[in-house]
Amino acid sequence: MADLTTATDAATDLLNGKLGNILNFLSAAAGLGTAAMGVVDSSKAFFGGPSNFGFGHITAALDPFIAGAGTAAFGRAEILRTLKANWLNGVAKPDQKAAAKSLIHLGLTQGNARALATAAGVDPAQLASLAQKTATGGSPTPEEINVLGQFDAVLSAVLDAAYERGDQKYRNASKLLAMLVSTILGVLGGWIVYGREADIAGYFGSWYFCLALVVGLSGTPLAPIAKDLATSLQNAVSAVRVVRR
């Protein structure tokens, strides 16, 4: 029992001695990560910044559906410009998909119906006939309505895949940029705090540089959960103290 008490006392003393440093590390990493994400987010003011990432997936996926879409007044370039404006502005994905589908429907004409039917894998003749009747105000047949439903189902699947892949690329690229900014800020911060009195080569060869590098690299992933980690550590120390008593 005495050995257990001694071990508990030693663990408590160790936690008490190191907890402050750990909490300081978490706070520094969290603040650095938050600042880095703020810098990356602010860069969107320059031509969209990282918001441009991911839109290429959407362009590539929709190109077969909009290559010959619409009239000269609202063709492929105008459709992509509209979709990119929604993407850069962070419009909700369901609304972006609905807008894309509406614009593709708007651009459906008898001239490009066969190309769109080929892209969706539906009956070209039926879709072309439906486009003609839509333009002239005719009534579509059940077969033509069925082909339109098939076309919409394929188009919805293509839009889902394109926007999910685009969103994934945007999120991953933003996190990578934030990590790079956080690392640079961490190394510069370490130089300001610890390395100003030493030469630059001495700083990069010291453990201060390694510590600053670790703080910078961990800043972005730690920022969202730093508060929870700090609270958990404090609760763990409190539990050890209760056991000790």
Secondary structure, DSSP 8 states (H G I E B T S, - for coil): -HHHHHHHHHHHHHHHHHHHHHHHHHHHHHHHHHHHHHHHHHGGGTTTGGGGTTHHHHHHHHHHHHTT-S-TTS-HHHHHHHHHHHHHTT--HHHHHHHHHHHHHHT--TTTHHHHHHHHTS-HHHHHHHHHHHHHT----HHHHHHHHHHHHHHHHHHHHHHHHHHHHHHHHHHHHHHHHHHHHHHHHHIIIIITTS-HHHHHTSHHHHHHHHHHHHHHHHTTTHHHHHHHHHHHHHHHHHHH-
